[in-house]
Amino acid sequence: MRITRRKAVAATAVAALGLTLTACSSGSGDDDGGPVDMADKMVGAMEDYGVGTSFKATEPIELGLMYRDHPNYPLQDDWSILEHLEEDRNVTFDIQSVPLSDWQQKRSLLISSGDAADLIPSTYAADVETLTSGGAVLPISDYLDYLPNFMDKVEKWGLQEELDRLRQADGKFYVLPGLHENPKPSYSVAIRGDWWEDAGLEDPKTWEEFADQLEVIKEEHPEIDYPYTERWSINGPMEATLQAAAGGFGTEAGWGFGDGVVWNGSEYEYTGASAGYKDLIAYFADLVERGLLDPEGITQDDDSAKAKFTTGKAAAIGSNDQEAVVYRTGFEEAGNKDAEVKHIVVPAGPAGNIMDATTGGQFESGIALSSSAAERDDFVALLQFVDWLYYSDEGLEFAKWGVEGETYTKDADGTRTLAEDVDWGGLNPDGTKQLNTDFGYYNGVWSLAHGSTEDLVKSTLSPEVQDFLDEMNQKEVAENGPGIAMDEMQREEASLLQTNLQDMVMTASSQFILGERPMDEWDAYVAELEAAGMPTYVATVNEAAGVTTE
């Protein structure tokens, strides 16, 4: 297997559109404004490529790839996925490896300097929106005719409106998102199901019911200091749980705080000053005040949080479907064979049984391309490969499950089963090899964080998690609002304001939840946001979204 490591590629902006040898009129032109001749960019390309075509370059091609190197499955040159892409698809990679710990910063530096590889996966549109004006990122929306599988799924899954939200002020978008057939929410709260059952309690349907149940658990188990602890407080308090809960309070929060504005049905308002956000923060502040939520959960590291839960010092904790498995393992290692971990459906809130727009969206992290990729003589083959691997049914199955007969088998009814010696996520506990670590599959670099068909998403989920997903998808999804297409000047001004505003929100949110600042100071806090430029920021957002405000 041949795999090279690279340092840099030059970046210049060239654009083209069309499946024929000459760009369509809707594509970008050459320096003189005319159509780009694609006749010299067809090396390795398949002439009859389309939906359902099994891609194989007509001659070997080597693609530059910026690789996000995850410590849980570090890059191996002899991975099966690399061998099969070379043998079966005629594709090898010139790898630009970046450690996960440096990924965000290093990716931006490489793109802005023009040194990024051709393919930049594990990337959201927001990650590059401030980098596109320099011309180093390809306006991929100019090349949609080369991406038949991508466009087929956008049409079949009703994603055109969501896709158009990615467009910037120039009318173009610069990242191909990973696509889900249905939303794939994951985060919620895990509870000690055995304790809940012993107390005669069912899974909470609302957050208020959850609070009442915590009171019962606290009475039943006086040996614990707090029945509920938290984690994932990285840039703000309990970011995962706040995002999961936000929709039910009519707001956005935590990891879903995003650009800091929320659509109220007629215009954008600043999230951190909204009534829904106040209700959300007040709810968790009340849990702390009542001795139900561990104050240390707002600042503690993840290992400390997990230890409290798996040693019986807490009865509930922030979770996701994979972490629930980790918790179960933790109990077993602690010698507790009777503990039952339940990953509950996110309770409804005062605004209803709603998922926030971010959680309820169907996009995952995607892939950007350096503008220099359009200069390649195998540019069309590159686009065909991207379309096949990330968006065709065959490519999606390959990237997730590997090769039939090697890493898995498939029954006549389509049910996939990992090979005897292969495991992933506890699906085959007796397996001695891991699908990602030892083979390179189930890797967000080649499967865009596993955005996929409903069948493929559920194929690696336990029945419990499948039920969770089905129930979560019964929720209403909050309205997203129109796209916010800022020009370069607007973005520069807004970015400075929003960074400062968000820091203020996260600091104040922690203070309110912990009781270090009483909730009756909310109006004073909002006044502080106003003084820091909140009205200007919101006005800029609404202007960029084409919203007329009074």
N, C-alpha and C positions, 0 to 999 in steps of 0.2 A: 504494500500500500504506500503510495507516494502522497505525502502531505508536506507542504513547505510553510515556513513561518515568514511573515513579512513585517516591514517597518512602515512603509508609506506608499501612497499612490498620489499622483498629481490630480488636482480637481479643477475642471473647467466646465462651464455650463453649456450643454448641447441638449436639444429636446427634439422629439419626433413622435408622430402618432400614425398608426395604421398598420394593418397586417400585410399590406402589399409592400412593394419595394419603395414606394414613395409615400411620404406622410400625407394623411388626410388634411383637409383644409382646417379642421379644428385643432390641429396640433401646432406646436411651436415651429417657428421658421428658423432659417439660418441667419447669419449676421445681417443679411440684406432684407430679411423679412419674408423670403420665399420658402417654399416647402423643402424639407430636408430629404435628400436622396438616401434611401436606406439600402441601396444595392450593395454597398460594401460592408454591411453590418449583418450579413446572413450566414456567416461561418458557423457551422454546427447546428443551424436551425432546421426544424422539421417543416416541410412545406405544407403538410396536411394536419398540422396541430390544431386541436379543438377540444371541446368538452368531451371527456371520456377517453381521450388519446393517452396512451401510455408513453410518456416522454422518454426519449433517448437521443442525446445529441448525435448528429450524424458524423461527427468527429470529436475527439477529446477536447474538452474545454476546461480551463482552470479559472475559478472565480475567486476574487478577493473577498474574504469574509471576516468581519469584525466579530470576534467570538467572546461572549460573556462567560468567563471561566468560573463555574460554580464550585466551591470547595467540597460540596457533597458529592459531586461527580466530575472531578477534574478531567480535562481534555486528555484523551489517549489516542495516539497516532494509529493504533491497530483496532480501533472500534469497528464493530460490524457495520454500523451505519455508514461510515466513511468507505469501507471496502465495497459495500453494495452500491453506493452512489457512483463509485468509479467503475465497477464491473458492469452494472446493469444500466447506468444512466450516462456513462462517459463523462462524469463530472468529478473534478478534484478541486481542492481549495488551497489558496494561498492565505494562511491563517494569520490574522492580526489579533493575538490573544490579549484580553484585558481582564484582570482579576475582578470578581464581583464587587469587592470592596471599593474598587476605584472606578467602577463602570460608569456611573453618572457623570463624574467630572472628566474622566479620560475620554469618553465618547464625545462630549462637547468640545474638548480641546482638539481632538483629531479632526472632527468635522470642520470647526472654525478655521483650522490651519490648512485645510485642504488635503490632509494626510489620511483620511478615513478610507477604509477598504470599500469595494464596490457595494457589498451587501451589509446592511446594518440592522440586524434583527433585534428582538427584545427591546423595542422602541415604541413609545406612544407619540401621537401627534404633538402633544404638549412638550415633549422632550426636545423637539427640534424647531418649534415655531419661531423662536428668536434667532435661529441660525440660517433660515432660508433666504433672507434678503441678500446674503453674500454670494449666492449662486453655487454653493458647494453641495446642496441637496437637490436631487432630481425632482421636478414636479411630476410625480408619478401619475397624476390624473391626466397627463397628456398621452398616456400610453395604454389606456384601458382596453383598446382593441386587441392588444397583445395578451390580454389576461382573461381569456374566455371562461375559465372555471371560476375565477373571482367574480366576474360580472354575473355569471349564472346563479351563484349563491346569493349575491346581493338582490337579484330579482326574485328568486324563489322564496327567500326569507324576509322580504319586505324591508330591506335595509337602506334603500336609496336615500331616504330623508336623513337617516343617521349619518350616512356617508357624506352627504352634502354639508353637514355641520362641521366637517373637518376643513372645508375650504377657507382659505385665507382671503385677504382683501383683494388679491390678484385673481380670485376665482379658482385657484388651483389648490390641491392638497398634496402633501409631501410624504405621507406614510400610508402604506397599505395595512389596514388593521387586520388582526386575527378576527375571524368571524365565528360566532356561535349561532346555531339554528335557534336556540332558545337561551334566555338568560341563565347564567350559571352562578348563582349566589352561593357563598361558601361559609361566611362568617356568622357566628351567633354566640350563644352561651352554652357551655357544657355543665350539666348538673349531676349530682350524685343520685342517679335514678333509684338506687336501693333505699337511700334515706327518704326520698320523696314518697316512694311506695310505702315504706314503714309508717310514714306520717299520714297516709291516706290521701296524698296529693296527686293530682294529675299534672301533666305538662301545662305551664301557664299559657293562657291565650292572650293576655294583655300584660303590659309592663306593670300596671298597678297590681294585677294578680300576682305577678312575680314578686313584687315587694312584700305583699301580704304573706306569700309562701316563705320568703326568707325569714320573716318574723317567726313563723311556726318552726322552721328548721333551727333557728337560734334557740328557741325554747326547748326543743327536743334534744339539742346537742350543746349543753352549756359548756362543754370542754373546749369549744372553738371560740376564738375571739371575735371573728367576723365570718358570717356564712358565705360571703361573696368576695372574691379577690379578682384583680384584673391584671392585664399585661398589655404589651404593644404600645407603651407610652414613649414614643420615639421623638417626634417633633411636637407632640401635644398629648393631652391625657387620653388614655385608653382608645386609641384611634380606630382600631378595628370595630369595637363594640359600638362606639358612637356612630360610625358610618352605618353599621347594620341597623341600629335603632332609628336613625334619622328620619327615614321615610315616614314612619309611624307618627312622627312629631311634625311632619310637614316641612322638613328642612333637609339640609345636607350637613355633614360633619365628619370629623376624623379624616381618614384617608380619602374620603369623598369630598372634602372641603374645596379642593380644586382651585378654581379661579375666584372663589370667595363670593360668588353671587348665586342666588336661587331665583327661579322663575315663579312669580306669584299669580300667573294667569294673564297678566296684562303687561308686565314689565319686570326687569331684573331688579332685585333689591339686595343689599349687602347681607350675606348669610349670617355673619357674626352679630348683626344687630337686629335680626328678624325675631318675630314673636315665637316662631317654631323653635328656633335655636335656643331662645331663652327657656322655653318649656323643657327642652331636652336637658339642658344643663341643670335646671332647677330639679328635675327628677333625680338625677344622680347625686346632686348635692344633698337632697333629702335622704337618700340612702346612707350617705356618710353620716349625716347628722343623727340618724336613727340607729347608728351602729351596725348597719347591715352590709355596708361596703367598706372593705379594708382601705383606709387612707393610703397605705403604702402602695396599693395597686396603681395609684396615679403616677408613681415615679419608679417603682421597682423594676429590676431587670427580669427578663422572661424566665430564666432558670429559677429565680427565687419564687416567682409566681407559680410555676409548675410544681415546685417542691411543696408549696403550701397545700396545693390541691391533692397531690398524689400521696401525701402523708396524713391526710385526714384533717388538716387544719383549716380547710375551707370546703364548702359544699357546692360552689359554683365558680366558674371562671370563664373568661373570654376564650373562644375556641373557633376552629374551623373543622371541616370533615377529616382532614389529615391529622390535625393536632389531637382530635378525639382518640385516634389510634395511639398516639404518643402517650396520652394520659393513661390509657388502659395498660400500656406496657410499663409505665411508671408505677402503677399500683401493684402490678405483678412483681416487679423488681423489689418493691418495698415489702413484699410478702402478704399483700392483701388480695386474696383470690375472690373475695365476695363483693368488692366494690363494683358497681355498675355505672358506667359513664354514658350519659345520654346527651347527644348533640341536638338541642331542641330547636324547633322552628322559631324564628325571630317573632317575639310577641307583637301584637298590634299596639298602636299608641293612640293618643287623643285625636290625631288626625285621621285615623283609620288603619286598615290592614294594608299598608302601602310599603313598597320598596322605593328607595330613592332612585333617581334617574340613572345615577352611575352604576349602582348595583344591578338595576334592572335593564341595563344596556346589553347589547349583544356583540360589543367589540372587546377584543383583548389587545394586549401589546402586539405590535406589528413589525413591519420591516420598512426601513427607508433605504434609498439607493443614493450613492454618491453621484454627482453629476458626471463625473469622469466615466462612469459606466457606459454612458451613451456614446462615448468615443470608441468603444471596443468594436472590433470587427465581428465579434460573436454576440453583439448586444441583443439581437432578437432571440437567440438561444438562451441567453441569460434570463430574459423575461419569461420565456416559455418554461424554463426550469423553476423559477420562482412560482409561477402560476400552478404548475403541476404539484410541487412539493407541498406548498402551503394551502392550496385551495381545491385540488382534485380529490375525489373520494379515495382513489388509490394512494396518492401521496400522503394524505392525512392518516390513513391506516398504517402505512409504512413507517411514518415518523413516530407514531405512537406505539405500535405493537411490534414493529420489526419485520422479520421475514417469516412467512408461514413455513413450518417445518424446522425452523431453527430456534426461534424464540417463542413461538406459539403455534397452536393448531386451531382449526376452525371446523365446527360441525356443519352438517348439512343445513341446519336452520340458521347458520351464521354466527352461532355462539363461539366466541374466542376463548381459549384457555392457554395460560402460560405453559411453556415447556416445563418438564418435571424439575429441572435444575434452575429455573428462573423465577424470581419474585419481583414484585413491585407493590409497595404500599400494603403489604400483608396479604395480598391476594393468594399467594402461594407460600406460606410460612416455611415450608420445607425446602424451598429453593435456596441454593447456595450462592447464586449470582443475581445481581440486580440489573433490571432492564436498562436503567440509565447509567449506572456506574460502570458496568462491565461491557455494555453493548453500545451505549450512546443514544439509545432511543428514549422516548418520553423526556425530551430535552427541549426547553423553551426556545433554544436557538434555531432548531429545525422544525418546531411545531407551533410557533407563535403562541406560547403559553397555553397550548392545547385547545385553542379555539377550534370548534369542530361541529360535526353533525350530532344530533341528540343521541343517536345510536352509539357513536364512538365515545362521547362524553360518559355515557352511562356504562359502557363496556368495562371500565376499570373501577367502577364504584360498587361498594357493597350494597345489598338490598336496603340497609338502613339509610345510607346516603342518598340512594335513588328516591326513597320515600321523602326525605328531607327536601330534595330538589323539586319533586312534584308538588309538594305542599307550598314551598316558597313561590313557585311559579303560578300558584292560584292567587297570589297577591296582585293588587293593582300596582301599576308602575307610575310614579310621578311624572308629570309632563316635563319634558326637557327644555322647552323654550327654543327660540331661533338661534341659529349659529352666530357666534361672535367673531366677526372677521375684521380684526384690527389691522390698520396699515402700520408701517414701521414706526412712524412717529407716535401713534397712539399706543402701540405696544411698549415702546420705550418708557413713555410717561406712566402708563398703567402698571408696568412691572415694578417700578420703584415704589409706587404707592402701595400695591398689593403685598409686596414683601413685608413692608413695615406694618401694614394693617393686620396681616395674618399672624405675625409675631405677637402683636398686641392681643389678638383674639385667643391664641393658644395659651398665653400667659394668664390672661384673665379667666379663661375657662377652667384652668387648673385651680386657680385661687377660689373661684366660686364653688367648684365641686368640693374642695377640701374645707370650705368654710372659712378660709383665710380672708375672704371678702364676702360680706353678706349679700344675698340676692337683692336686698332693697337698695343696693348701690348700682343696680343695672342701668338706670337712666344716666348716672354719672359716667359709667363705662361707655355708653353709646355716645355721650358728648365727647369723650376722649377720642373715639374713632372719627367723629365728625371733624374734630380739630386736626386730626392726622390726615385729612384729605379724602375721607370716605365718600362724601357727595360728589366730588370730582371724579373719583374712580368709577362710581356707579353710573354717572352721566356718560363717561367715556364708553363703558360697556354697552349701555343702551344705544348710544349713537352707532357703535360698531355693529350692533345687532339689527339696526334699522328700526328701532323702537322709538316712537314719539312719546315723550313724557311731558307732563304739564309743569 
